[in-house]
């Protein structure tokens, strides 16, 4: 994905969602000239996730993160030569085995900017992830096949229940889900 296109998508999202938490981090990254996806090159980089709605559209698939041990949408880092959308689809396939999803919109569905703690093991300082989230629909009702190397578990959670979540990110995406169909 050309860097200019990703910068435009991010800027468009911020314009439509000025209340985005930690937006200053993203504005600084957009203004820069470095690779938006490169790890270790800056104090922030773009990652990609998939918000997957069930066949009946009432549930969303979340994974239990292998390191942080809380539930999130499947996702991860963007590989060289990939678009953020391609990375989200690849990560979903790798983590939960879903490969025939309907892309509900090629625009950014949601964006979350959060700090990642320093890791001596990876040799990485504390940095920011700008997690670009795309909405998908499991229209065929495919079964989930968890990759235990990627996540601890996975579960379908009610979109309505997530409207009351203590996690602001999950609550926000649940609210947006109600406007998709």
LUMVO-995721 format. One line per 3 residues: for each residue y, x, z of N, C-alpha, C, O. Coordinates in pm, whole numbers, plus 50000, padded with zeros to 5 digits. Last residue first. Layout:
N
Y:X:Z:Y:X:Z:Y:X:Z:Y:X:Z ~ ...
END
This chain:
181
49732:47452:50939:49664:47351:50856:49736:47219:50862:49693:47122:50799 ~ 49903:47614:51096:49842:47667:50974:49785:47558:50882:49790:47573:50760 ~ 50000:47542:51340:50087:47516:51226:50024:47558:51092:50085:47540:50987
49824:47629:51528:49838:47486:51514:49923:47447:51392:49918:47333:51347 ~ 49867:47903:51528:49747:47848:51464:49759:47699:51439:49709:47649:51338 ~ 50089:47943:51690:50105:47956:51545:49987:47896:51470:50004:47843:51360
49962:47914:51938:50069:47822:51899:50089:47824:51748:50106:47720:51685 ~ 49793:48136:51928:49735:48001:51937:49839:47898:51894:49806:47804:51821 ~ 49982:48341:51930:49901:48322:51811:49833:48185:51811:49816:48124:51706
50086:48304:52192:50174:48295:52075:50093:48269:51947:50131:48184:51866 ~ 49857:48357:52347:49924:48226:52355:50011:48203:52231:50010:48094:52173 ~ 49813:48625:52288:49713:48525:52252:49775:48385:52250:49746:48305:52161
50056:48732:52395:50019:48754:52256:49918:48650:52209:49935:48591:52102 ~ 50053:48668:52667:50158:48613:52580:50123:48625:52433:50156:48536:52354 ~ 49802:48574:52865:49832:48679:52767:49930:48621:52665:49893:48535:52585
49741:48349:52995:49838:48436:53061:49880:48551:52969:49982:48615:52992 ~ 49703:48051:52798:49665:48187:52834:49778:48260:52905:49896:48236:52878 ~ 49732:47804:52695:49763:47820:52838:49729:47960:52889:49726:47984:53009
49639:47817:52443:49779:47774:52459:49826:47793:52602:49946:47798:52628 ~ 49371:47859:52465:49457:47978:52457:49606:47943:52465:49689:48030:52491 ~ 49274:47600:52450:49270:47670:52579:49363:47791:52579:49425:47821:52681
49312:47553:52174:49385:47474:52273:49386:47540:52410:49488:47538:52479 ~ 49130:47731:52064:49272:47753:52038:49354:47676:52141:49454:47727:52192 ~ 48854:47848:52245:48929:47731:52201:49077:47767:52181:49140:47825:52269
48680:48131:52122:48759:48067:52228:48840:47953:52168:48889:47962:52055 ~ 48388:48301:52070:48478:48203:52013:48548:48134:52128:48484:48085:52221 ~ 48347:48648:52145:48327:48507:52176:48431:48422:52104:48545:48464:52081
48178:48959:52187:48268:48874:52108:48242:48730:52151:48131:48695:52189 ~ 48167:49287:52339:48117:49152:52315:48217:49079:52226:48325:49129:52194 ~ 48250:49551:52303:48151:49519:52406:48087:49383:52383:47968:49365:52406
48275:49723:51984:48325:49632:52088:48212:49597:52185:48094:49611:52152 ~ 48163:49933:51835:48303:49897:51814:48360:49809:51926:48478:49819:51959 ~ 47902:49958:51888:47979:50083:51885:48128:50055:51876:48210:50142:51905
47804:49703:51855:47821:49751:51993:47893:49886:52000:47940:49926:52107 ~ 47903:49471:51648:47875:49614:51641:47907:49672:51779:48023:49687:51815 ~ 47775:49143:51628:47858:49240:51701:47810:49383:51679:47691:49411:51691
47797:48909:51407:47702:49016:51437:47782:49131:51498:47848:49206:51426 ~ 47834:48560:51371:47891:48686:51416:47778:48783:51448:47677:48746:51508 ~ 47773:48358:51083:47739:48401:51218:47799:48538:51246:47814:48621:51156
48006:48159:50896:47919:48276:50909:47892:48307:51056:47976:48285:51143 ~ 48139:47930:50797:48070:47926:50925:47972:48040:50945:47866:48021:51005 ~ 48295:47931:50578:48151:47916:50555:48072:47910:50685:47951:47888:50684
48552:47981:50678:48523:47852:50616:48374:47826:50596:48331:47711:50598 ~ 48706:48130:50878:48561:48146:50857:48507:48014:50799:48428:47945:50863 ~ 49018:48242:50787:48938:48124:50818:48794:48152:50782:48763:48192:50670
49283:48449:50915:49167:48425:50831:49095:48300:50878:49108:48257:50993 ~ 49596:48605:50936:49515:48489:50971:49406:48468:50867:49432:48468:50746 ~ 49681:48931:51053:49666:48838:50943:49573:48726:50987:49482:48748:51066
49906:49137:51227:49794:49045:51232:49797:48947:51115:49901:48890:51082 ~ 49985:49457:51313:50011:49356:51212:49886:49269:51205:49776:49317:51181 ~ 50092:49624:51581:49972:49557:51533:50010:49440:51443:50061:49338:51489
50204:49910:51639:50266:49792:51579:50150:49721:51511:50114:49753:51398 ~ 50162:50099:51923:50094:50036:51810:50176:49917:51767:50212:49832:51849 ~ 50310:50396:52055:50316:50252:52028:50227:50215:51911:50217:50289:51813
50180:50639:52291:50247:50599:52168:50242:50447:52155:50178:50378:52234 ~ 50107:50932:52473:50138:50789:52478:50215:50753:52350:50303:50827:52307 ~ 49932:51171:52261:50028:51133:52365:50040:50980:52371:49989:50909:52284
49595:51268:52210:49710:51187:52168:49803:51160:52285:49758:51129:52395 ~ 49340:51375:52229:49453:51465:52210:49579:51392:52164:49660:51447:52089 ~ 49129:51224:52295:49170:51220:52155:49284:51316:52125:49321:51335:52010
49116:51295:52568:48996:51302:52485:49031:51306:52336:48972:51383:52260 ~ 49366:51227:52665:49330:51369:52656:49212:51387:52562:49208:51483:52485 ~ 49580:50991:52567:49436:51015:52573:49411:51165:52559:49433:51222:52452
49833:50765:52688:49792:50898:52640:49641:50913:52657:49582:50857:52749 ~ 49819:50409:52609:49829:50524:52700:49785:50656:52634:49710:50656:52537 ~ 50019:50233:52392:49884:50285:52410:49896:50408:52500:49973:50499:52472
50231:49948:52396:50207:50090:52425:50059:50118:52443:49984:50039:52501 ~ 50289:49717:52123:50246:49751:52259:50216:49900:52272:50183:49968:52175 ~ 50380:49453:51939:50417:49594:51959:50386:49628:52104:50447:49575:52197
50248:49236:51705:50257:49269:51847:50282:49418:51860:50212:49500:51799 ~ 50280:48968:51487:50301:49111:51506:50317:49135:51655:50392:49064:51723 ~ 50129:48740:51257:50185:48774:51388:50197:48925:51396:50134:48998:51321
50099:48719:50983:50084:48600:51066:50151:48622:51202:50221:48535:51253 ~ 50250:48851:50703:50213:48881:50841:50212:48750:50920:50313:48679:50925 ~ 50111:48708:50402:50223:48752:50485:50170:48781:50626:50060:48740:50662
49898:48595:50289:49909:48740:50272:50029:48796:50348:50046:48917:50358 ~ 49706:48354:50455:49838:48392:50405:49841:48544:50395:49791:48613:50484 ~ 49435:48320:50489:49521:48202:50494:49662:48230:50445:49731:48139:50398
49155:48427:50333:49285:48477:50379:49381:48358:50373:49406:48303:50266 ~ 48836:48351:50433:48947:48303:50352:49075:48359:50414:49100:48340:50533 ~ 48566:48588:50445:48671:48509:50508:48775:48465:50407:48800:48533:50307
48309:48728:50447:48352:48630:50347:48454:48535:50406:48430:48415:50415 ~ 48227:48892:50655:48275:48952:50532:48324:48857:50426:48377:48901:50324 ~ 48174:48976:50980:48221:48866:50896:48286:48923:50771:48387:48993:50778
48095:49168:51170:48008:49136:51058:48051:49020:50970:47970:48970:50892 ~ 48252:49266:51372:48182:49141:51398:48100:49091:51279:48042:48982:51286 ~ 48341:49527:51295:48327:49491:51437:48241:49368:51461:48165:49363:51558
48345:49546:51012:48282:49650:51094:48251:49602:51235:48145:49634:51289 ~ 48489:49312:50941:48353:49333:50893:48280:49434:50980:48165:49411:51019 ~ 48732:49371:51069:48658:49249:51104:48512:49263:51062:48422:49229:51138
48805:49605:50930:48779:49610:51074:48700:49488:51121:48610:49500:51204 ~ 48845:49501:50669:48742:49603:50695:48705:49607:50843:48587:49610:50877 ~ 49063:49324:50714:48934:49273:50664:48821:49372:50691:48712:49331:50732
49256:49513:50799:49217:49403:50887:49081:49347:50844:48994:49324:50928 ~ 49274:49674:50568:49227:49731:50695:49181:49622:50791:49078:49637:50857 ~ 49382:49492:50385:49249:49549:50360:49190:49608:50488:49071:49594:50514
49632:49454:50511:49540:49342:50494:49397:49392:50469:49303:49339:50528 ~ 49744:49708:50488:49716:49655:50622:49619:49538:50614:49532:49523:50700 ~ 49570:49891:50232:49680:49807:50277:49645:49761:50418:49531:49773:50461
49458:50234:50211:49438:50092:50238:49571:50021:50259:49671:50081:50298 ~ 49513:50505:50193:49489:50432:50070:49468:50282:50088:49460:50209:49989 ~ 49375:50588:50510:49455:50628:50393:49414:50551:50268:49296:50533:50241
49326:50299:50724:49281:50423:50663:49370:50459:50544:49432:50372:50484 ~ 49465:50170:51012:49466:50160:50867:49427:50297:50811:49487:50398:50845 ~ 49284:50084:51311:49376:50167:51233:49358:50147:51083:49250:50111:51035
49207:49744:51402:49209:49887:51424:49306:49957:51332:49400:49895:51281 ~ 49028:49445:51514:49123:49521:51435:49116:49668:51465:49031:49714:51542 ~ 48981:49119:51650:48924:49241:51592:49027:49314:51505:49103:49250:51432
49197:49021:51919:49147:48997:51784:49087:49127:51731:49136:49235:51763 ~ 49073:49067:52257:49175:49079:52152:49113:49036:52019:48992:49017:52009 ~ 49007:49090:52602:48980:49025:52474:49100:49028:52382:49212:48996:52421
48944:49409:52760:49003:49276:52757:48986:49220:52617:48954:49294:52523 ~ 48867:49684:52776:48787:49578:52837:48862:49447:52856:48845:49380:52958 ~ 48952:49920:52667:49043:49853:52761:48980:49732:52829:49034:49681:52927
48730:50002:52510:48796:50094:52602:48872:50018:52710:48859:50047:52829 ~ 48633:49782:52361:48541:49877:52422:48603:49972:52523:48534:50018:52614 ~ 48745:49450:52394:48776:49588:52354:48690:49686:52432:48676:49675:52554
48580:49179:52294:48611:49252:52416:48625:49399:52379:48528:49464:52338 ~ 48726:48970:52041:48630:49072:52085:48676:49131:52217:48795:49131:52249 ~ 48744:48630:51932:48803:48746:52000:48691:48842:52039:48578:48802:52065
48799:48374:51707:48705:48479:51749:48782:48596:51810:48871:48652:51748 ~ 48892:48041:51787:48929:48170:51731:48834:48275:51788:48793:48266:51904 ~ 48856:47690:51707:48828:47810:51786:48872:47934:51712:48888:47934:51589
48904:47492:51530:48944:47465:51668:48925:47587:51758:48972:47588:51872 ~ 48810:47508:51270:48950:47545:51296:48996:47521:51440:49115:47530:51468 ~ 48550:47489:51192:48616:47367:51235:48762:47383:51272:48831:47286:51302
48508:47762:51146:48493:47666:51036:48564:47536:51069:48631:47478:50984 ~ 48760:47945:51335:48626:47895:51307:48626:47795:51192:48732:47749:51148 ~ 48990:48204:51252:48965:48067:51294:48826:48023:51249:48781:48058:51141
49085:48515:51344:48982:48444:51269:48958:48305:51329:48911:48292:51442 ~ 49306:48749:51289:49299:48628:51373:49208:48531:51297:49250:48473:51197 ~ 49267:49090:51261:49237:48962:51199:49224:48852:51302:49140:48860:51392
49498:49371:51243:49398:49286:51308:49380:49156:51232:49463:49117:51150 ~ 49614:49710:51221:49593:49578:51159:49480:49503:51228:49379:49562:51266 ~ 49894:49928:51298:49752:49896:51299:49738:49756:51240:49838:49690:51212
50148:50170:51252:50100:50035:51224:49947:50031:51231:49879:50118:51177 ~ 50283:50378:51515:50225:50356:51384:50167:50215:51375:50141:50150:51477 ~ 50487:50606:51703:50447:50469:51670:50381:50468:51533:50417:50546:51445
50566:50861:51729:50536:50792:51854:50501:50646:51831:50486:50569:51926 ~ 50393:51034:51463:50512:50984:51531:50470:50914:51659:50352:50910:51693 ~ 50151:51137:51397:50267:51187:51324:50398:51146:51391:50501:51213:51378
49934:51016:51516:49976:51145:51564:50098:51203:51497:50146:51310:51537 ~ 49838:50839:51224:49822:50863:51367:49873:51002:51400:49857:51095:51321 ~ 50013:50664:50977:49958:50792:51022:49955:50803:51173:50055:50781:51242
50138:50442:50875:50002:50426:50925:49945:50552:50990:49840:50546:51053 ~ 50385:50510:50774:50379:50406:50877:50243:50397:50944:50233:50350:51058 ~ 50496:50828:50718:50386:50737:50688:50373:50638:50804:50351:50679:50918
50861:50857:50742:50722:50900:50756:50622:50791:50720:50660:50677:50695 ~ 51119:50777:50747:51063:50807:50615:50916:50847:50621:50854:50868:50517 ~ 51268:50503:50939:51220:50639:50915:51163:50655:50775:51159:50561:50696
51315:50234:50967:51425:50319:50917:51378:50459:50879:51440:50525:50796 ~ 51075:50150:51084:51110:50103:50950:51218:50193:50887:51212:50223:50768 ~ 51096:50266:51339:50990:50308:51248:51023:50269:51104:51000:50348:51012
51314:50127:51447:51321:50272:51431:51217:50322:51332:51245:50410:51250 ~ 51205:49868:51449:51326:49896:51369:51340:50046:51344:51374:50088:51234 ~ 50995:49902:51632:50967:49875:51491:51087:49904:51403:51072:49960:51295
51138:49941:51867:51040:50041:51824:51012:50026:51675:51006:50124:51601 ~ 51283:49704:51891:51356:49830:51869:51262:49941:51819:51303:50025:51739 ~ 51103:49507:51965:51143:49516:51823:51217:49646:51792:51215:49693:51678
50986:49431:52202:50986:49574:52166:51024:49598:52020:50982:49696:51959 ~ 50911:49102:52092:50923:49197:52202:50907:49341:52152:50823:49368:52066 ~ 51094:48904:51875:50978:48993:51889:51003:49098:51996:51101:49172:51992
51301:48737:51812:51265:48748:51954:51147:48841:51978:51103:48854:52093 ~ 51322:48713:51537:51409:48809:51606:51377:48829:51754:51421:48927:51815 ~ 51152:48644:51302:51109:48640:51442:51192:48738:51525:51138:48836:51576
51258:48685:51053:51212:48550:51085:51176:48532:51232:51170:48420:51282 ~ 51307:48959:51076:51418:48869:51046:51381:48725:51082:51464:48651:51135 ~ 51050:49058:51117:51151:49069:51223:51269:48975:51200:51323:48918:51295
50938:49001:50864:50882:48939:50985:50986:48943:51098:51007:48842:51166 ~ 51095:49164:50701:51096:49019:50682:51044:48946:50806:51099:48844:50847 ~ 51017:49416:50798:51156:49373:50813:51168:49222:50797:51243:49158:50871
50747:49414:50717:50782:49424:50859:50925:49377:50884:50950:49305:50981 ~ 50776:49398:50439:50701:49294:50511:50737:49295:50659:50754:49189:50720 ~ 50917:49641:50394:50979:49511:50361:50910:49397:50435:50977:49310:50489
50725:49828:50472:50853:49823:50543:50923:49689:50519:50980:49631:50611 ~ 50534:49773:50277:50503:49748:50417:50631:49739:50500:50643:49654:50587 ~ 50677:49856:50048:50632:49718:50060:50601:49683:50205:50639:49575:50252
50713:50130:50101:50831:50043:50087:50793:49896:50101:50868:49818:50159 ~ 50456:50234:50096:50528:50229:50224:50647:50133:50217:50678:50064:50314 ~ 50210:50065:49908:50333:50145:49910:50407:50125:50043:50419:50013:50093
49883:50086:50000:50000:50000:50000:50122:50089:50000:50135:50179:50084
END
